[in-house]
């Protein structure tokens, strides 16, 4: 079974702190994603990566950056956390070998509270 | 603009009753369509997906969905709901940019 793990289930940070959210997948997937989930808004794409060191902005990249130094690991960085970044963050991965038919697999999520 | 709409924010059904969750999309061609479920405290799990061919697709847990091009819809159905189906359901599509575009979700409550 594909496994996508996220480093923390719950995180509490202070405004202005630098925050790292880590995601690891074990299926050698090329594509990895970070989404943000808010009530009534569904999931919104922050960033995605289709290869090591490659990244593309999603729909709401402002205030975030990402890093992908190894194929299995994709990090989301909040350079200076703000209260409006309090949310649930979901990581996902997807193979790129068979095109868009491939299933996207999700991690359990990190619920971040910024005080 | 490309978008997915789930018109029902919250639905309550009785256990054993049938269920239909609505999903409409806005896109110039036929996208790849997905339904995901998120149980409380869990990540998202794929229920089913549609790419082409037969417009009625079967998924896990007894769910099915029907693609209707004329209505730009991909509604999710289940003939008899179980209490364990209480969750949030998300419709999503892929238009070729690798990432999915999600609807806002429908929360399903099941009454005993």
Interface residues (C-beta under 8 A of the other chain):
Chain A: X4 X31 X33 X35 X40 X41 X42 X43 X44 X45 X48 X50 X58 X90 X92 X94 X96 X100 X101 X103 X104 X105 X106 X107 X108 X109
Chain B: X6 X9 X32 X34 X36 X41 X42 X43 X44 X45 X46 X49 X51 X90 X92 X94 X96 X98 X99 X100 X101 X102 X103 X104 X105
